[in-house]
Amino acid sequence: MVSIKQQYDFFLDDDRGDPETEVRLDKLFPMTGTEIAASYEVSPTRDEDISPSEVSFTLAQPIAENAFGRSTRLLDQIVGLETNVASHQIVEAYEDYLATIMIAYYAWHAAYEGLLIGESSYRENLRLLDNIKERAAKSIALPVDVNKTTLLVLAKEETFVELREAYTSSLYLIERAIRYDGLTRLVPAKTDLPGRPEPDFETAFRAFRDEGRTFRILDMLEERSALVVKRDADDLLPSINLLVGIESRGNDYGLEESAELAFAGLSLEWPFPDQVERAEHEVSKIELASSALDTVNTYYDLHANLKSLYEQIERERKLLAIAEEKIRLARSVLEDETKNYSFGKITLNDYIDAVNVVDNNRFSRVRRYAEQRILTVEWLRLMDRLITKANIEERHGSSR
């Protein structure tokens, strides 16, 4: 910092005036706390033949509070940790947003698959009703069979209407999410997830504890709190500066008849009382303990939540496989019951039951498929694997 002061001193008794000049240059080296100052000063006096002048160079080095820049370096580390935490939190915010969009997508996909099942079931049962009416016209089927089939068709139509409304709502949500304004109708497609739970949960969780973004943030927050405690403790120390310098004193602007002086000493500032600084130090120690407890609590909370998610995903995976097998068997039974009904070996009620079993299992498979993927998205989000550094670098490179 450079400061320049220029003024004109007017002496009334002598009816004369002389200029006064002061130039000062200060340079601070924050990481060491060292401050260097150079100054030049010329001041007039009542004796018009004498204008004292002075040049000085001074070095000040703190040796107690902020000793050799310790407090500044701590602050630099604190700011660096806060910046790193903020960058991780930005990624986590985007990850939460992406998880919400993916869950909405899988819900839309399930609604679409359900709509297709509902539509095909409704049309198949319409054909069945036409067939029953033809059989009734030929006195092969009874009027009650027509009524039963009509009720079945109405139930399928009712389901189809509800499924269409659910699909439309899901579609509107997706269109708003992606700001879609095109004319082509959007159709969901099956996609593979970026990852699935590992065979061993505890191994996966230990890797997450060591490398996961969530725990890196918690570790950095705890480290920041520890640094704040150190910095507040440093603020409790008195301000003591070691001073070393040299002065040259003379006359007029050219320092005629100058004399040099070297000096060394100490300057001390110790404000009293210092209740505020002590209180801040105690608060920072409490916040450090709280940060450590937050890390422990988060560890156990995440362990419990992820363990539950892991079991739920495994359950849905097994139930999805069961649903596939049930559909295969239900279709085989329906084929046999269709033949048996055409030969009069079973009643219409038995045939309707076979039809409903197939439809119910098809709907169950869609629900299991969507639920498994929604749970897996939540697993990846909590494990900090939905968005990775490789994803960010790939997206950043492609944008450039």
Secondary structure, DSSP 8 states (H G I E B T S, - for coil): -EEEEEEEEEETTTTEEEEEEEEEEEEEETTTTEEEEEEEEE---SSTT--EEEEEEEEEEESSTTGGGHHHHHHHHHHHHHHHHHHHHHHHHHHHHHHHHHHHHHHHHHHHHHHHHHHHHHHHHHHHHHHHHHHHHTTSS-HHHHHHHHHHHHHHHHHHHHHHHHHHHHHHHHHHHTT---SS---------S----S-HHHHHHHHHHH-HHHHHHHHHHHHHHHHHHHHHHHTS-EEEEEEEEEEEEETTTTEEEEEEEEEEEEEE--S--HHHHHHHHHHHHHHHHHHHHHHHHHHHHHHHHHHHHHHHHHHHHHHHHHHHHHHHHHHHHHHHHHHHHTTSS-HHHHHHHHHHHHHHHHHHHHHHHHHHHHHHHHHHHTT-SS-HHHHHHHHHHH-
